[in-house]
Amino acid sequence: MAATATTIDPTPPSKAPLNISRDAITYHPWDPQQEPLQLSQIRKLISKDLSEPYSIYVYRYFLYQWGDLCYIAMHEGKFVGCVVSKLEPHRNVALRGYIAMLAVEEEYRGLGIASKLVRMAIDAMIEKDADEVALETEISNTAAIKLYERLGFLRSKRLHRYYLNGSSAFRLILYLKNHLPPEERGILEDAGCCGGHDGHSHDHAEHERSEQPHDAHMIG
Ligand SMILES: CC(C)(COP(=O)(O)OP(=O)(O)OC[C@H]1O[C@@H](n2cnc3c(N)ncnc32)[C@H](O)[C@@H]1OP(=O)(O)O)[C@@H](O)C(=O)NCCC(=O)NCCS
């Protein structure tokens, strides 16, 4: 999906505090009743890891329509992680979930929080009969790539100069219904106009941007 922002430090070291038990982390769905507090906390957390903060309209676009696919991690009343997602038909052949934003507070990394949040979002998508889940991440973000590959995501394509700062992205896809033939799993794009040529990939990245609100590139 799209966003002008990219991570400042894509592979931060794991800084999990020794005295925090995984059991002390609680996970909650986005609660529209708590919007003022939760929205500002989500923005604060996501903005920390971006070179440019997203407009509030980008957050509202996701949270107002797919708040049930967004989850928050808390520790002793402190907001420590979040995942923001959506689910939509993709090219009339698949129902595609999309991980738009994922971040964990630096000192809470390495505790499995991001994995848990992403699994919760995926489970919610499965309940809604999703065929697949996609996201983009910078090719240099080894922490995120390892995390997603451990969850079963596959590298679908490389998007040349996908972000406005010039860095490239991988599109990662998790196929949830293996029995579907490729053309029904929404992967026609890989054999289609982009065909792996750099120039075309760039054009495709532009096309992908135009599908998203506010011309934003996401850092799922
Ligand atoms: C990427 C990020 C969300 C991971 O959060 P986390 O809660 O620490 O992740 P988890 O503890 O669930 O890690 C799951 C797996 O991811 C991989 N991973 C996580 N952090 C890593 C790191 N710094 N280096 C290498 N692999 C890493 C590991 O395989 C890890 O499993 P393991 O601990 O059993 O080896 C976190 O580093 C972050 O917020 N980064 C900045 C924002 C960002 O890049 N978001 C993703 C955009 S696509």
The ligand as a Tripos MOL2 file, in Angstrom:
@<TRIPOS>MOLECULE
LIG
   48    50     1     0     0
SMALL
NO_CHARGES

@<TRIPOS>ATOM
      1 C1          9.8850   -4.6410   13.1460 C.3       1 LIG1
      2 C2          9.2850   -4.5240   14.5510 C.3       1 LIG1
      3 C3          7.8130   -4.1900   14.4480 C.3       1 LIG1
      4 C4          9.4670   -5.8980   15.2600 C.3       1 LIG1
      5 O1          8.7990   -5.8240   16.5280 O.3       1 LIG1
      6 P1          9.1100   -6.9010   17.6940 P.3       1 LIG1
      7 O2          7.9740   -6.8620   18.6470 O.co2     1 LIG1
      8 O3         10.4550   -6.6700   18.2330 O.co2     1 LIG1
      9 O4          9.1030   -8.2670   16.8540 O.3       1 LIG1
     10 P2          9.0060   -9.7510   17.4770 P.3       1 LIG1
     11 O5          9.5500   -9.7550   18.8560 O.co2     1 LIG1
     12 O6          7.6210  -10.2370   17.2860 O.co2     1 LIG1
     13 O7         10.0110  -10.5350   16.5240 O.3       1 LIG1
     14 C5          9.5890  -11.6010   15.7360 C.3       1 LIG1
     15 C6         10.7390  -12.0660   14.8520 C.3       1 LIG1
     16 O8         11.1350  -11.0050   13.9800 O.3       1 LIG1
     17 C7         12.5520  -11.0570   13.7760 C.3       1 LIG1
     18 N1         13.1490   -9.8230   14.3190 N.ar      1 LIG1
     19 C8         12.5600   -8.9130   15.1320 C.ar      1 LIG1
     20 N2         13.4400   -7.9090   15.4120 N.ar      1 LIG1
     21 C9         14.5860   -8.2050   14.7560 C.ar      1 LIG1
     22 C10        15.8450   -7.5610   14.6290 C.ar      1 LIG1
     23 N3         16.1010   -6.3820   15.2360 N.pl3     1 LIG1
     24 N4         16.7870   -8.1500   13.8560 N.ar      1 LIG1
     25 C11        16.5340   -9.3260   13.2240 C.ar      1 LIG1
     26 N5         15.3450   -9.9800   13.3160 N.ar      1 LIG1
     27 C12        14.4010   -9.4380   14.0670 C.ar      1 LIG1
     28 C13        13.0410  -12.2710   14.5030 C.3       1 LIG1
     29 O9         13.0040  -13.3600   13.6270 O.3       1 LIG1
     30 C14        12.0020  -12.4210   15.5890 C.3       1 LIG1
     31 O10        11.8770  -13.7210   16.0520 O.3       1 LIG1
     32 P3         12.8850  -14.2700   17.2140 P.3       1 LIG1
     33 O11        12.9320  -13.2090   18.2770 O.co2     1 LIG1
     34 O12        12.2480  -15.5420   17.6670 O.co2     1 LIG1
     35 O13        14.2000  -14.4500   16.5310 O.co2     1 LIG1
     36 C15        10.0210   -3.4620   15.4140 C.3       1 LIG1
     37 O14        11.4160   -3.6590   15.3000 O.3       1 LIG1
     38 C16         9.6950   -2.0230   14.9920 C.2       1 LIG1
     39 O15         8.7390   -1.4260   15.4980 O.2       1 LIG1
     40 N6         10.5160   -1.4670   14.0690 N.am      1 LIG1
     41 C17        10.2990   -0.0960   13.5720 C.3       1 LIG1
     42 C18         9.0350    0.0260   12.6990 C.3       1 LIG1
     43 C19         9.0450   -0.9730   11.5640 C.2       1 LIG1
     44 O16        10.0770   -1.2190   10.9310 O.2       1 LIG1
     45 N7          7.8670   -1.5500   11.3170 N.am      1 LIG1
     46 C20         7.6770   -2.5350   10.2980 C.3       1 LIG1
     47 C21         7.4950   -1.8620    8.9900 C.3       1 LIG1
     48 S1          7.2420   -3.0520    7.6780 S.3       1 LIG1
@<TRIPOS>BOND
     1     1     2 1
     2     2     3 1
     3     2     4 1
     4     2    36 1
     5     4     5 1
     6     5     6 1
     7     6     7 2
     8     6     8 1
     9     6     9 1
    10     9    10 1
    11    10    11 2
    12    10    12 1
    13    10    13 1
    14    13    14 1
    15    14    15 1
    16    15    16 1
    17    15    30 1
    18    16    17 1
    19    17    18 1
    20    17    28 1
    21    18    19 ar
    22    18    27 ar
    23    19    20 ar
    24    20    21 ar
    25    21    22 ar
    26    21    27 ar
    27    22    23 1
    28    22    24 ar
    29    24    25 ar
    30    25    26 ar
    31    26    27 ar
    32    28    29 1
    33    28    30 1
    34    30    31 1
    35    31    32 1
    36    32    33 2
    37    32    34 1
    38    32    35 1
    39    36    37 1
    40    36    38 1
    41    38    39 2
    42    38    40 1
    43    40    41 1
    44    41    42 1
    45    42    43 1
    46    43    44 2
    47    43    45 1
    48    45    46 1
    49    46    47 1
    50    47    48 1
@<TRIPOS>SUBSTRUCTURE
     1 LIG1         1 GROUP 0 **** ****
